[in-house]
């Protein structure tokens, strides 16, 4: 098919996505503690990965310091022709202790939204992109019966504070990937390999999305809300019959 004449509408949004844990630096959550745990560091050294790539590539640390350099980053995104940006809000910054919300952190993310708009970038805000506050981990994390209420309370606080300038909200990032790696395979924090726990966590994540959707709509009825869903698409190599069968099985 000739695609040379295909034109995207002028309103089409092009951008890039990040998570707070990937880029902000200076975090204190369940993932940062896991990254530096003696067992994980031991496993990395035994595997030879530290010798090959350096320990700094396995600990988030300062990352690329996006928390302080977001203005520079958005300026670069604008120069690249982006007109949208997706970033996540770090729950552990907003609620570092149970029921104690950090006003300064809320103001920071409000400024991030404003700077994105000033650079012509439509903000897509992710409310949860995998890490959780340490206090929440210690109370059971996503296995806890209270997690949906905790998440709804956090969402209400964030959306009430910065929601007027945000049209697009993403409640959860790739919830099934998180649940599988953390509770089915047991390779991500909290490394609890248990099929029943995995199903419980999935149930809580789905419930959390539903509750968060209602919270956001109540505060800003015009908001558009979804989740970040990973999708895989296969094509049959050279359209051969055997590859069509493989593709059918993979799909």
C-alpha positions in Angstrom: 0.0 0.0 0.0 1.3 3.4 -0.9 1.4 5.5 2.2 3.3 8.5 0.7 0.1 10.6 0.6 -1.2 9.7 4.1 -1.7 12.8 6.2 -2.2 12.9 9.9 -4.8 15.5 11.1 -3.4 18.7 12.5 -4.9 17.9 15.9 -2.9 14.6 16.1 -0.7 14.4 19.2 2.9 13.3 18.9 5.2 12.9 21.9 7.2 10.8 24.2 6.5 9.1 27.5 8.5 8.8 30.8 7.9 7.6 34.3 9.0 9.5 37.4 11.2 6.6 38.5 12.9 6.4 35.2 13.9 10.1 34.9 13.3 12.2 38.0 16.0 11.0 40.4 16.2 11.5 44.1 13.3 9.2 44.9 12.6 7.1 48.0 10.1 4.4 47.3 9.8 0.6 47.3 11.7 0.3 44.1 14.7 2.4 45.2 15.0 0.4 48.4 14.8 -2.9 46.4 17.4 -1.6 43.9 20.0 -1.2 46.7 19.0 -4.2 48.7 22.0 -6.5 49.6 20.4 -9.5 47.9 19.8 -7.7 44.6 23.3 -6.2 44.6 24.7 -9.7 45.4 22.7 -11.2 42.5 23.9 -8.5 40.1 27.6 -9.1 41.0 27.2 -12.9 40.7 25.6 -12.5 37.3 28.6 -10.4 36.1 26.3 -7.5 35.1 27.9 -5.0 37.4 31.4 -5.8 36.0 30.1 -5.5 32.4 27.8 -2.4 32.7 28.7 -0.8 36.0 26.5 -0.7 39.2 25.2 2.8 38.3 23.2 1.3 35.5 21.2 -0.8 37.9 20.4 1.9 40.5 18.1 4.8 39.5 19.9 7.3 41.7 19.8 10.8 40.2 18.7 9.3 36.8 18.7 12.3 34.3 17.5 14.7 37.0 14.3 15.5 35.2 12.8 16.7 38.5 15.0 19.7 38.3 15.6 19.8 34.5 12.1 19.4 33.2 12.2 22.9 31.6 15.3 21.9 29.5 13.7 18.6 28.7 10.4 20.1 27.5 12.4 22.7 25.4 14.2 19.8 23.7 10.9 18.0 23.1 9.4 21.1 21.5 12.5 21.4 19.2 12.0 17.8 18.2 8.5 18.6 17.0 6.5 17.1 19.9 3.1 18.6 20.7 2.4 16.2 23.7 4.2 14.7 26.6 3.3 11.9 29.0 4.8 11.8 32.4 3.9 10.2 35.7 3.4 11.7 39.2 5.4 10.0 41.9 3.1 8.8 44.7 5.9 8.7 47.2 6.6 12.4 46.7 2.9 13.3 47.2 2.3 11.1 50.2 5.7 10.3 51.8 3.9 9.3 55.0 0.4 7.9 55.4 -2.2 10.7 55.2 0.5 13.4 55.1 0.5 15.1 51.8 3.4 17.2 50.5 2.2 20.6 49.3 5.6 21.4 47.8 5.5 18.3 45.6 2.0 19.1 44.4 3.1 22.6 43.5 6.1 21.1 41.6 3.9 18.9 39.4 1.5 21.8 38.9 4.5 23.8 37.5 5.5 20.8 35.3 2.1 20.9 33.7 2.3 24.7 33.2 5.8 24.5 31.7 4.7 21.7 29.4 1.8 23.8 28.1 4.0 26.9 27.7 6.1 24.7 25.4 3.1 23.7 23.3 3.0 20.2 24.8 -0.3 18.6 25.8 0.2 16.9 29.1 -0.9 13.3 29.6 -0.6 12.6 33.3 -0.1 9.1 34.6 -1.1 8.7 38.3 0.7 5.5 39.0 3.7 4.0 37.1 4.7 1.0 39.4 6.6 2.2 42.5 4.6 2.9 45.7 5.5 4.8 48.9 7.5 2.7 51.4 4.8 3.0 54.1 2.3 1.6 51.6 4.5 -1.3 50.8 4.8 -2.0 54.5 1.0 -2.2 54.8 0.7 -4.8 52.0 1.0 -2.7 48.9 -1.4 -3.8 46.1 -2.4 -6.9 48.0 -3.8 -4.8 50.8 -7.6 -4.6 51.2 -7.2 -0.9 51.8 -5.2 -0.1 48.6 -8.2 1.0 46.5 -9.2 3.6 49.2 -5.6 4.7 49.5 -5.3 5.2 45.7 -8.6 7.0 45.4 -7.6 9.4 48.2 -4.3 10.1 46.5 -6.0 10.6 43.1 -8.5 13.0 44.5 -5.7 15.1 46.1 -3.7 15.3 42.9 -6.5 15.9 40.5 -8.1 18.5 42.8 -4.7 20.4 42.9 -3.6 20.3 39.3 -6.5 19.0 37.3 -7.8 22.2 35.8 -4.8 22.2 33.3 -4.9 18.5 32.5 -7.4 17.1 29.9 -5.9 13.5 29.7 -5.4 11.3 32.7 -3.9 7.8 32.8 -4.8 6.1 36.0 -2.5 3.1 35.8 0.5 2.0 33.7 0.4 -1.5 32.2 -1.2 -3.1 35.3 -1.0 -6.7 34.0 2.8 -6.3 33.4 3.3 -5.1 36.9 1.2 -7.8 38.4 2.8 -10.6 36.4 6.4 -9.5 37.1 5.9 -8.6 40.8 3.5 -11.3 41.9 3.5 -14.1 39.4 7.1 -14.3 38.3 8.3 -12.6 41.5 11.2 -10.7 39.8 10.1 -7.1 40.6 9.3 -5.6 43.9 7.9 -6.9 46.2 9.1 -10.3 44.6 6.1 -12.3 46.0 5.7 -15.2 43.7 2.1 -16.4 44.4 -0.6 -17.1 41.9 -3.4 -16.3 44.4 -1.7 -13.0 45.3 -1.3 -12.2 41.6 -5.0 -12.5 41.0 -5.8 -10.5 44.1 -3.5 -7.7 42.9 -5.1 -7.7 39.5 -8.5 -7.4 41.1 -7.3 -4.5 43.2 -5.7 -2.7 40.2 -8.9 -3.0 38.2 -11.0 -1.8 41.1 -8.6 1.1 41.6 -9.0 2.2 38.0 -12.7 2.2 38.3 -12.7 4.2 41.5 -10.1 6.6 40.2 -12.2 7.1 37.0 -15.2 8.1 39.2 -13.1 10.5 41.3 -11.6 12.3 38.3 -15.0 12.6 36.5 -16.5 14.0 39.7 -13.9 16.7 39.9 -13.5 17.4 36.1 -16.4 15.9 34.1 -14.8 16.8 30.7 -11.6 14.9 31.5 -10.6 12.0 29.2 -9.4 9.0 31.3 -7.8 5.7 30.4 -5.0 3.3 31.3 -1.7 2.6 29.6 -2.1 -0.8 27.9 0.8 -2.6 26.3 -0.3 -4.2 23.0 1.7 -6.6 20.8 1.1 -7.0 17.1 2.6 -9.6 14.8 2.8 -9.9 11.0 3.4 -13.1 9.1 6.9 -13.0 7.7 6.7 -13.0 3.9 3.0 -13.9 4.3 4.0 -17.6 4.4 1.4 -20.1 5.5 3.4 -21.5 8.4 4.1 -17.9 9.6 0.4 -17.2 9.4 -0.2 -20.1 11.8 2.5 -18.9 14.1 1.0 -15.4 14.0 -2.5 -16.8 14.8 -1.1 -18.6 17.8 0.8 -15.5 19.0 -2.2 -13.2 18.7 
